Amino acid sequence: MKKHIPNIITCCNLICGCIATCCAFHHGHQMAFIFILLGALFDFFDGKVARALGVSGKLGVELDSLADCVTFGVTPSAMLFTLFNHVAYPAWMGNEFFFNVMPFTAFLMAAFSALRLAKFNIDERQHTEFIGMPTPANAIFWGALISSCEAWLTSPRFNALFLFLFMILFCWLLVCEVPMFAFKGKLTWPKDKMKILFVMLTILSLTLGVLLSDEGVWIGLSRGAAVSIGLYVVNSIVASFLPKNEE
């Protein structure tokens, strides 16, 4: 029985992704974000439980990638799909062609997420760090941003072109060759100073998000989470330029 426990946890991640996707298509972006976070929690523990029980195997690896593709690839694509249907369009894009086509470009995110997961499975360099943005971080960013800032994203100050270009940037981040740090093992100073700095900035972002928000604690935390993922990307890029012997 114990050999099935990690796979059950992974399937819980998959189920969370399915529920989150349904919520996203029904414009329930806050619930979609909650189930993304729940999926990320199951994703965090399935591998640890498998190693603790000594039941790691190829089946678990493949199942984990399939679950991640749904929760962290299809779900943010579904959220972007619904957002494209409500975002403002500039005058030159104000016709039926763009109205009908642009929402479906959101599924580029799912395709690039699948590609990123496939690369991760065969890339021997990613045991201690990530090469490219991990899919959970990408999904949490979009879930947090869309669920907490939808009014601004659909206002005249933003538009479909900006959203498309922003999405393409994150599609590239998923498969780029930029090293992005992973939290594996204990953090020590000064070796892990950039990781420790990121943790401190994350706590600050979440705190400021709550203190500065006039729309409730959850919205504040969501905005803080989106900022934190942005800081993660910037921090990782900066760290990649630092000489290894100075870390």
TILOFI-143444 format. One record per residue (C-alpha): residue number from 1; residue in one letter; chain; x, y, z. Coordinates in steps of 0.25 Angstrom, whole numbers, plus 2048, in hexadecimal, padded with zeros to 3 digits. Each point is the difference from the previous one (the first is absolute). Layout:
TILOFI-143444
node resi NUM&resn A&chain A&u X&v Y&w Z $
...
end
This chain:
TILOFI-143444
node resi 1&resn M&chain A&u 800&v 800&w 800 $
node resi 2&resn K&chain A&u 80B&v 80A&w 804 $
node resi 3&resn K&chain A&u 805&v 800&w 7F1 $
node resi 4&resn H&chain A&u 7F3&v 806&w 7FC $
node resi 5&resn I&chain A&u 800&v 80C&w 80A $
node resi 6&resn P&chain A&u 809&v 809&w 7F8 $
node resi 7&resn N&chain A&u 7F8&v 7FE&w 7F3 $
node resi 8&resn I&chain A&u 7F3&v 802&w 808 $
node resi 9&resn I&chain A&u 806&v 80E&w 804 $
node resi 10&resn T&chain A&u 804&v 803&w 7F2 $
node resi 11&resn C&chain A&u 7F2&v 7FC&w 7FB $
node resi 12&resn C&chain A&u 7FB&v 80A&w 80B $
node resi 13&resn N&chain A&u 809&v 80B&w 7F9 $
node resi 14&resn L&chain A&u 7FA&v 7FC&w 7F2 $
node resi 15&resn I&chain A&u 7F1&v 801&w 806 $
node resi 16&resn C&chain A&u 804&v 80D&w 806 $
node resi 17&resn G&chain A&u 804&v 804&w 7F2 $
node resi 18&resn C&chain A&u 7F3&v 7FB&w 7F9 $
node resi 19&resn I&chain A&u 7F8&v 808&w 80A $
node resi 20&resn A&chain A&u 808&v 80C&w 7FF $
node resi 21&resn T&chain A&u 7FE&v 800&w 7F1 $
node resi 22&resn C&chain A&u 7F1&v 7FF&w 801 $
node resi 23&resn C&chain A&u 800&v 80B&w 809 $
node resi 24&resn A&chain A&u 808&v 809&w 7F7 $
node resi 25&resn F&chain A&u 7F7&v 7FD&w 7F4 $
node resi 26&resn H&chain A&u 7F4&v 804&w 809 $
node resi 27&resn H&chain A&u 808&v 80D&w 803 $
node resi 28&resn G&chain A&u 802&v 7FB&w 80F $
node resi 29&resn H&chain A&u 80F&v 805&w 800 $
node resi 30&resn Q&chain A&u 801&v 801&w 80F $
node resi 31&resn M&chain A&u 7FC&v 7F2&w 801 $
node resi 32&resn A&chain A&u 809&v 7FC&w 7F5 $
node resi 33&resn F&chain A&u 80C&v 806&w 807 $
node resi 34&resn I&chain A&u 7FC&v 7F9&w 80D $
node resi 35&resn F&chain A&u 800&v 7F2&w 7F9 $
node resi 36&resn I&chain A&u 80D&v 804&w 7F9 $
node resi 37&resn L&chain A&u 806&v 802&w 80E $
node resi 38&resn L&chain A&u 7FA&v 7F3&w 805 $
node resi 39&resn G&chain A&u 806&v 7F9&w 7F4 $
node resi 40&resn A&chain A&u 80E&v 806&w 802 $
node resi 41&resn L&chain A&u 7FF&v 7FB&w 80F $
node resi 42&resn F&chain A&u 7FD&v 7F2&w 7FB $
node resi 43&resn D&chain A&u 80B&v 801&w 7F6 $
node resi 44&resn F&chain A&u 80A&v 804&w 80B $
node resi 45&resn F&chain A&u 7FD&v 7F4&w 808 $
node resi 46&resn D&chain A&u 7FE&v 7F5&w 7F6 $
node resi 47&resn G&chain A&u 80F&v 7FE&w 7FD $
node resi 48&resn K&chain A&u 804&v 802&w 80F $
node resi 49&resn V&chain A&u 7F6&v 7F5&w 804 $
node resi 50&resn A&chain A&u 805&v 7F7&w 7F5 $
node resi 51&resn R&chain A&u 80F&v 801&w 805 $
node resi 52&resn A&chain A&u 7FC&v 7FF&w 80E $
node resi 53&resn L&chain A&u 7F9&v 7F3&w 7FD $
node resi 54&resn G&chain A&u 80A&v 7FB&w 7F7 $
node resi 55&resn V&chain A&u 7F6&v 7FE&w 7F4 $
node resi 56&resn S&chain A&u 805&v 80A&w 7F6 $
node resi 57&resn G&chain A&u 7FF&v 7FB&w 7F2 $
node resi 58&resn K&chain A&u 7FE&v 803&w 7F1 $
node resi 59&resn L&chain A&u 7F1&v 800&w 801 $
node resi 60&resn G&chain A&u 800&v 80A&w 80B $
node resi 61&resn V&chain A&u 809&v 809&w 7F7 $
node resi 62&resn E&chain A&u 7F7&v 7FF&w 7F4 $
node resi 63&resn L&chain A&u 7F3&v 802&w 808 $
node resi 64&resn D&chain A&u 806&v 80C&w 807 $
node resi 65&resn S&chain A&u 803&v 807&w 7F3 $
node resi 66&resn L&chain A&u 7F2&v 7FD&w 7FA $
node resi 67&resn A&chain A&u 7F9&v 806&w 80D $
node resi 68&resn D&chain A&u 809&v 80C&w 7FF $
node resi 69&resn C&chain A&u 7FD&v 802&w 7F2 $
node resi 70&resn V&chain A&u 7F1&v 801&w 804 $
node resi 71&resn T&chain A&u 801&v 808&w 80D $
node resi 72&resn F&chain A&u 80C&v 80A&w 7FC $
node resi 73&resn G&chain A&u 7FE&v 800&w 7F0 $
node resi 74&resn V&chain A&u 7F1&v 7FE&w 7FC $
node resi 75&resn T&chain A&u 7FB&v 808&w 80C $
node resi 76&resn P&chain A&u 807&v 80D&w 7FE $
node resi 77&resn S&chain A&u 7FD&v 7FF&w 7F1 $
node resi 78&resn A&chain A&u 7F1&v 7FF&w 804 $
node resi 79&resn M&chain A&u 802&v 80C&w 809 $
node resi 80&resn L&chain A&u 806&v 808&w 7F4 $
node resi 81&resn F&chain A&u 7F6&v 7FB&w 7F7 $
node resi 82&resn T&chain A&u 7F4&v 806&w 808 $
node resi 83&resn L&chain A&u 809&v 80D&w 802 $
node resi 84&resn F&chain A&u 802&v 802&w 7F1 $
node resi 85&resn N&chain A&u 7F0&v 7FF&w 7FF $
node resi 86&resn H&chain A&u 7FF&v 80C&w 809 $
node resi 87&resn V&chain A&u 80D&v 808&w 7FE $
node resi 88&resn A&chain A&u 7FF&v 80D&w 7F8 $
node resi 89&resn Y&chain A&u 805&v 800&w 7F2 $
node resi 90&resn P&chain A&u 807&v 80B&w 7F9 $
node resi 91&resn A&chain A&u 7F9&v 807&w 7F4 $
node resi 92&resn W&chain A&u 808&v 7F9&w 7F6 $
node resi 93&resn M&chain A&u 7FC&v 7F2&w 806 $
node resi 94&resn G&chain A&u 7F2&v 804&w 802 $
node resi 95&resn N&chain A&u 7FA&v 7F6&w 7F6 $
node resi 96&resn E&chain A&u 7FA&v 7F2&w 7FF $
node resi 97&resn F&chain A&u 80D&v 7F9&w 7FC $
node resi 98&resn F&chain A&u 808&v 804&w 80D $
node resi 99&resn F&chain A&u 7F4&v 7FF&w 809 $
node resi 100&resn N&chain A&u 7FF&v 7F1&w 7FB $
node resi 101&resn V&chain A&u 80E&v 7FC&w 7FF $
node resi 102&resn M&chain A&u 808&v 807&w 80B $
node resi 103&resn P&chain A&u 7F9&v 7F8&w 80C $
node resi 104&resn F&chain A&u 805&v 7F3&w 7FA $
node resi 105&resn T&chain A&u 80F&v 805&w 800 $
node resi 106&resn A&chain A&u 7FF&v 7FE&w 80F $
node resi 107&resn F&chain A&u 802&v 7F1&w 7FE $
node resi 108&resn L&chain A&u 80E&v 803&w 7FB $
node resi 109&resn M&chain A&u 803&v 801&w 80F $
node resi 110&resn A&chain A&u 7FB&v 7F1&w 802 $
node resi 111&resn A&chain A&u 809&v 7FC&w 7F4 $
node resi 112&resn F&chain A&u 80C&v 807&w 806 $
node resi 113&resn S&chain A&u 7FD&v 7FA&w 80D $
node resi 114&resn A&chain A&u 800&v 7F2&w 7FB $
node resi 115&resn L&chain A&u 80D&v 803&w 7F8 $
node resi 116&resn R&chain A&u 807&v 805&w 80D $
node resi 117&resn L&chain A&u 7FB&v 7F3&w 808 $
node resi 118&resn A&chain A&u 805&v 7F7&w 7F5 $
node resi 119&resn K&chain A&u 80E&v 807&w 800 $
node resi 120&resn F&chain A&u 800&v 7FF&w 80F $
node resi 121&resn N&chain A&u 7FF&v 7F1&w 7FF $
node resi 122&resn I&chain A&u 80C&v 7FE&w 7F7 $
node resi 123&resn D&chain A&u 809&v 80B&w 805 $
node resi 124&resn E&chain A&u 80B&v 7FB&w 809 $
node resi 125&resn R&chain A&u 804&v 80F&w 804 $
node resi 126&resn Q&chain A&u 7F3&v 802&w 808 $
node resi 127&resn H&chain A&u 803&v 7F8&w 80C $
node resi 128&resn T&chain A&u 804&v 80C&w 809 $
node resi 129&resn E&chain A&u 7FA&v 80B&w 7F8 $
node resi 130&resn F&chain A&u 7F6&v 803&w 7F5 $
node resi 131&resn I&chain A&u 803&v 804&w 7F2 $
node resi 132&resn G&chain A&u 7F5&v 809&w 7FC $
node resi 133&resn M&chain A&u 7F4&v 804&w 808 $
node resi 134&resn P&chain A&u 7F9&v 7F4&w 808 $
node resi 135&resn T&chain A&u 7F2&v 7FE&w 7FC $
node resi 136&resn P&chain A&u 7FA&v 801&w 80E $
node resi 137&resn A&chain A&u 806&v 80E&w 801 $
node resi 138&resn N&chain A&u 7FA&v 804&w 7F3 $
node resi 139&resn A&chain A&u 7F3&v 7FB&w 804 $
node resi 140&resn I&chain A&u 800&v 807&w 80D $
node resi 141&resn F&chain A&u 804&v 80D&w 7FA $
node resi 142&resn W&chain A&u 7F5&v 800&w 7F6 $
node resi 143&resn G&chain A&u 7F6&v 7FB&w 80A $
node resi 144&resn A&chain A&u 803&v 80B&w 80A $
node resi 145&resn L&chain A&u 801&v 80B&w 7F6 $
node resi 146&resn I&chain A&u 7F3&v 7FD&w 7F9 $
node resi 147&resn S&chain A&u 7F8&v 7FD&w 80C $
node resi 148&resn S&chain A&u 804&v 80D&w 807 $
node resi 149&resn C&chain A&u 802&v 80A&w 7F5 $
node resi 150&resn E&chain A&u 7F5&v 7FC&w 7F6 $
node resi 151&resn A&chain A&u 7FA&v 80E&w 801 $
node resi 152&resn W&chain A&u 80D&v 807&w 7FC $
node resi 153&resn L&chain A&u 803&v 7F5&w 7F6 $
node resi 154&resn T&chain A&u 7F2&v 803&w 7F9 $
node resi 155&resn S&chain A&u 801&v 80F&w 801 $
node resi 156&resn P&chain A&u 804&v 809&w 7F4 $
node resi 157&resn R&chain A&u 80D&v 802&w 807 $
node resi 158&resn F&chain A&u 804&v 7F1&w 7FB $
node resi 159&resn N&chain A&u 7FC&v 7F9&w 7F3 $
node resi 160&resn A&chain A&u 800&v 7F3&w 7F9 $
node resi 161&resn L&chain A&u 80E&v 803&w 7F9 $
node resi 162&resn F&chain A&u 807&v 803&w 80D $
node resi 163&resn L&chain A&u 7FA&v 7F3&w 806 $
node resi 164&resn F&chain A&u 804&v 7F8&w 7F4 $
node resi 165&resn L&chain A&u 80F&v 805&w 800 $
node resi 166&resn F&chain A&u 800&v 7FE&w 80F $
node resi 167&resn M&chain A&u 7FB&v 7F2&w 7FE $
node resi 168&resn I&chain A&u 80B&v 7FD&w 7F6 $
node resi 169&resn L&chain A&u 80B&v 805&w 809 $
node resi 170&resn F&chain A&u 7FC&v 7F6&w 80A $
node resi 171&resn C&chain A&u 7FF&v 7F5&w 7F6 $
node resi 172&resn W&chain A&u 80E&v 803&w 7FD $
node resi 173&resn L&chain A&u 804&v 800&w 80E $
node resi 174&resn L&chain A&u 7FB&v 7F2&w 801 $
node resi 175&resn V&chain A&u 809&v 7FA&w 7F6 $
node resi 176&resn C&chain A&u 80C&v 80A&w 800 $
node resi 177&resn E&chain A&u 80E&v 7FC&w 805 $
node resi 178&resn V&chain A&u 800&v 80A&w 80C $
node resi 179&resn P&chain A&u 804&v 7F8&w 80D $
node resi 180&resn M&chain A&u 7F5&v 803&w 80A $
node resi 181&resn F&chain A&u 803&v 7FB&w 80F $
node resi 182&resn A&chain A&u 7F9&v 7F5&w 807 $
node resi 183&resn F&chain A&u 7FE&v 7FF&w 80F $
node resi 184&resn K&chain A&u 806&v 7F2&w 802 $
node resi 185&resn G&chain A&u 808&v 7FE&w 80D $
node resi 186&resn K&chain A&u 803&v 80A&w 80B $
node resi 187&resn L&chain A&u 803&v 80E&w 7FD $
node resi 188&resn T&chain A&u 80E&v 805&w 805 $
node resi 189&resn W&chain A&u 806&v 80E&w 7FF $
node resi 190&resn P&chain A&u 807&v 805&w 7F8 $
node resi 191&resn K&chain A&u 7FF&v 7F4&w 7F6 $
node resi 192&resn D&chain A&u 7F1&v 802&w 7FF $
node resi 193&resn K&chain A&u 7FF&v 80F&w 802 $
node resi 194&resn M&chain A&u 7F8&v 802&w 7F4 $
node resi 195&resn K&chain A&u 7F6&v 7F6&w 804 $
node resi 196&resn I&chain A&u 7FF&v 806&w 80E $
node resi 197&resn L&chain A&u 7FE&v 80E&w 7FA $
node resi 198&resn F&chain A&u 7F5&v 7FA&w 7F8 $
node resi 199&resn V&chain A&u 7F9&v 7FA&w 80C $
node resi 200&resn M&chain A&u 801&v 80E&w 807 $
node resi 201&resn L&chain A&u 7FB&v 807&w 7F4 $
node resi 202&resn T&chain A&u 7F4&v 7F6&w 7FF $
node resi 203&resn I&chain A&u 7FC&v 803&w 80F $
node resi 204&resn L&chain A&u 801&v 80F&w 7FE $
node resi 205&resn S&chain A&u 7F8&v 7FF&w 7F3 $
node resi 206&resn L&chain A&u 7F5&v 7F7&w 807 $
node resi 207&resn T&chain A&u 800&v 80A&w 80C $
node resi 208&resn L&chain A&u 7FF&v 80C&w 7F7 $
node resi 209&resn G&chain A&u 7F5&v 7FA&w 7F8 $
node resi 210&resn V&chain A&u 7F7&v 7FE&w 80C $
node resi 211&resn L&chain A&u 803&v 80D&w 806 $
node resi 212&resn L&chain A&u 7FE&v 808&w 7F3 $
node resi 213&resn S&chain A&u 7F4&v 7F9&w 7FB $
node resi 214&resn D&chain A&u 7F2&v 806&w 803 $
node resi 215&resn E&chain A&u 7F9&v 7F4&w 7FA $
node resi 216&resn G&chain A&u 803&v 7F6&w 80B $
node resi 217&resn V&chain A&u 80B&v 7F7&w 805 $
node resi 218&resn W&chain A&u 7FF&v 7F5&w 7F5 $
node resi 219&resn I&chain A&u 801&v 80A&w 7F4 $
node resi 220&resn G&chain A&u 80C&v 806&w 807 $
node resi 221&resn L&chain A&u 807&v 7F3&w 802 $
node resi 222&resn S&chain A&u 7FD&v 7FC&w 7F1 $
node resi 223&resn R&chain A&u 806&v 80D&w 7FB $
node resi 224&resn G&chain A&u 80C&v 7FE&w 80A $
node resi 225&resn A&chain A&u 802&v 7F2&w 7FA $
node resi 226&resn A&chain A&u 800&v 805&w 7F2 $
node resi 227&resn V&chain A&u 80A&v 80A&w 803 $
node resi 228&resn S&chain A&u 808&v 7F5&w 807 $
node resi 229&resn I&chain A&u 801&v 7F8&w 7F4 $
node resi 230&resn G&chain A&u 804&v 80C&w 7F8 $
node resi 231&resn L&chain A&u 80B&v 802&w 80A $
node resi 232&resn Y&chain A&u 804&v 7F1&w 7FF $
node resi 233&resn V&chain A&u 802&v 801&w 7F1 $
node resi 234&resn V&chain A&u 808&v 80D&w 801 $
node resi 235&resn N&chain A&u 808&v 7FB&w 80C $
node resi 236&resn S&chain A&u 804&v 7F3&w 7F9 $
node resi 237&resn I&chain A&u 804&v 808&w 7F3 $
node resi 238&resn V&chain A&u 809&v 809&w 809 $
node resi 239&resn A&chain A&u 806&v 7F4&w 807 $
node resi 240&resn S&chain A&u 803&v 7F9&w 7F3 $
node resi 241&resn F&chain A&u 80A&v 80B&w 7FD $
node resi 242&resn L&chain A&u 807&v 7FF&w 80D $
node resi 243&resn P&chain A&u 80D&v 7F8&w 801 $
node resi 244&resn K&chain A&u 7FE&v 7F3&w 806 $
node resi 245&resn N&chain A&u 80C&v 802&w 80A $
node resi 246&resn E&chain A&u 7F9&v 80C&w 805 $
node resi 247&resn E&chain A&u 7F3&v 7F9&w 804 $
end
